Amino acid sequence: MRRPALTLLSCLLATLLCTPAFAATVKVAVAANVQYAFADIAADFTRSSGVAVEASYASSGKIATQILNGAPFELFLSADDETPRKLSSAGMALLPAKTYALGALVLWSKDPAFDGKQWQNWLQAAGGKVAIANPQAAPYGAEALRVLDYYRLADSVKPRLVQGDNIAQAAQFVDSGAAQAGFVAKALVLAPQMQGKGRWVDVPAASHQPIVQDMLLLKTATANPDARKLFDYLSSPAARSILQRYGYHLP
């Protein structure tokens, strides 16, 4: 009577021995403008590879400070190309930085009177707050200031500016009604969570510097080969298709 029990035990042991060890989680720091797109990319990557992804979202400047202070991120998706270059110069990179997307800036408002066709006149005449991301830490915020200077709106709009720590928080100000309008990433207003909320207009690319977004594989990824897999996956047709769906242009 013991033989079946032994056979069952043997099968269970064989199954455990043949099951591959669970892959290490890839720890990724992601600029706030990419949060919705990256969530889709990470889910797709996990489905196809079995590798879990742990993402943290913040402004590019804040993430860079965390990395320099020893944060254990293995991959960094920035909102610009300058921040990854600085980290590379500081000896934090395992591989050279690589452009994964080109961002787009929009003006978004939930005000029923918002006029997307005459947005410059509307913005100048409106009396409400205008949200941007902190230009010292978030590239989208810095480019929003360039837009105001380009259209000579700085004098009328800058006194009404409210700054979020990152571009996602700037969008939250608009969504909550704390700001009448905001210069935010196109990827945020195209997210399913934002569908049907207010109206937005593309800000002409000629009014600001190109928003070139680079990713950087960090030295901490040396011990986790799955981080390199995700780095490579971000250039795959599947990932690029998701980025396009969120309004990014592709390099």
Phi, psi and omega in degrees: 000343181279340186300314179301321180297317178296321179297317179297317179298319179298320180295319180296317179296320180296321179296316180296320181291330182272347180284127180295149178297144180297131183294148178293144178289138176271123181263118188237133172259127189233130174301143191300331182293340185262005192301315182287317179296318182292326177301319177292318180296315181297319179296320179292319178298317181294320178299320185275335186245339186079005182266127179282150180234131177246114185250141173237137185243136178192182174289155182300319180295319179294319179298316180301317178298318179297318180296316179295335179267009173100011177301139189276036176288147180252339181218140182232122173255109185267166175266004179211183176253346182287317182298313175300325178297319179295320179293323177297317179296332179275004177081023184265354189262144173269326178227162175298151178296153181222135179286128179249341182196160172242120186278164179229143183252138177229159169257126187235139178211148173257005178290124179301338181273359182301129182246101182292334181282329179240045189297329180293315178295319179298316182296323181290323184276334182294148182255358185277175179289150178237123185267138170221165172279155179306113185293343179282339184237340186238118182303325179295328176292319178297321180288330175298321177295323176298321179297316180298319178293319182299318182264010178056045179254358187300317184298322183273335187258322185304322178296344182255006183287141168236137186250131170268158178299330178211178185291331177293321178291324175300319177294324178297324178300318179290316183297323182277347183091001178291338176231143180286331180204169179201146172271111186227171178288137178301327181300332181284318182284342177272352180295144179307327181294341183253358184300134178081003180261103176070197180225157181217162178223140176295134173274124182307134183298334181292345185272358181204171179289149176302140180263087182270119185252117182254154173243153185223125173275121188270161183299334178296345179282355182304323183272359182228093182298340179292335177295321177294325178298318179291321176304313179291324182297329181294346175258006182282160177304323181296312180292319180296325178296319178295316179300319177298321181297332179267014173090003178281147169271155185255143178289000000 
